[in-house]
C-alpha cells in the first residue's frame, strides 16, 4: 500500500497508517456480515508509554491515524468495498434505526483521474442491515494503475465517500 520506508521516522509513520488500514479492513468485514458477527471493537485506546504501539491515542493524548480512521469506519452510515476476483462489491452499511433510499455512485478511475467505468444504483437500505448496493467489474483493468471511488447520496446530499485500491 505504501512505498517502502527508508528511515526510522518513515517506518514509524507507515506502521501507524498500516495499522489503521488493517483495523479498518477487519471492522468493515465484520459490519458487512452482520448477523454472523454482531460487532467489532479494537483493543487499546490510549497508551501509557511514549513509544510506537497499537494504541489509537498516543502518550500525549494526540490522535494517531487509527483514531481518525475509526471515526470513519465506525460511521453509522458508511460504504465498504469488497474485492472479488472480477468485481468490486460496494456495501451500504446502515447501523442506524432508520431505513432510507440512497444512491450509490462508483467509478473505476486511472491514476490521472480519468473514469474507466462507472455505475449508479438507487437502493433502499433497511435499518440496521448491511446491503450489497452495487457491483462494478474490475476484470480487464490494470489493478496496479487504477482505483475505485464510491459516493453515497441521500436526497441529493453526499453522506459518505470512500476509495479502494486493488
Secondary structure, DSSP 8 states (H G I E B T S, - for coil): ------SHHHHHHHHHHHHHHHHHHHHHHHHHTBTTB-----S-SB-SSSS--S-SB-TTS-B-HHHHHHHHHT-SEEEEEEE-SSEEEEEEEE-SS--EEEEEEEEEEETTS-EEEEEEEEEEE-TT-EEEEEEEE-TTS-GGGEEEEEEEEETTEEEEEEEEE-
